[in-house]
Amino acid sequence: MPGTSPVYRPRKPQESQYYQCVEDNFEMLESRGGNERFATRYGFFRPYVKQVIYRFLDCGILHNGFARVKCEACGHEYLLGFSCKRRHFCPSCHQKRVVEFGEWLCEEVLKAVPHHHFVFSIPKILRRYFLYDRKLLSELSRCAWETLKEFFREAVPQEGAVITIHSFGDFLGWHPHLHILCTDGCFYGDGIFRVAPLFELKHLEAIFRHKIFKMLLSKGKITQDLVDMLMNWRHSGVNAFCGSRIQPGNEDAMENLARYITRGASACAARPRIIFPGKPALVRRDRQLKN
């Protein structure tokens, strides 16, 4: 006889401290959302936040709807509460999407070639511009993609990358930065994969800094005087990190990294952007994931 199967135990979200904290304090947060002091420190209170919170408070509670699951073989049945299917804020629903995204990325998108994990961050003095204008986050990811293309242009003329925008960090303060899963080379017409040579991160940081300054100047967010001041800093605040090369046979490491770059947090604004050579960025939205 096979071993005993695990027993399904329905979760009770209303008993968690996380749920109780949201339930007890969200109305006070919402009442202060239109406050000028709140907007100055945290940015405008987006209406979408209210929808996410209320759906999270209804997630997994049987009173709000459920499905009856029954085994035809043994007749055992149980009730499964409807979920909110929201990204990032609900730990249960987002974890499912993290797992599905990692599996989909490894099975359908990534090839059996070496990859690298890059992280790009910006100085604190520039973060406030992205706080009050969230559309700049897409431009930030574009700057990172253009940086990688320009940096590897001579060695690998075409490559692919998955870019996610994270806005949490520094004790859950506003910290926009990018996680990038990038191929460590490119394919040629005959199907041969050429691995990228070794590189210096300082050169990568210099290109990324130039791209950010150019983008913010074109948007009218900063002045040339601020750029000159930042260029004279000993430490510019623009950082680039590159992890160890992930070999093609290490499937567990690749899938774990795919899950890691889409991990969720309450302040997270991450959304994966899958970029292929010669094609516009593709944004994988919620509806494309399995319910």
Beta strands, then each sheet from edge to edge (+ up, - down):
strand 1: 66-70
strand 2: 77-81
strand 3: 115-121
strand 4: 161-166
strand 5: 177-183
strand 6: 185-187
strand 7: 193-195
strand 8: 239-242
strand 9: 273-275
strand 10: 282-283
sheet 1: 1+ 2-
sheet 2: 8+ 3- 5+ 4- 9+ 10-
sheet 3: 6+ 7-
end
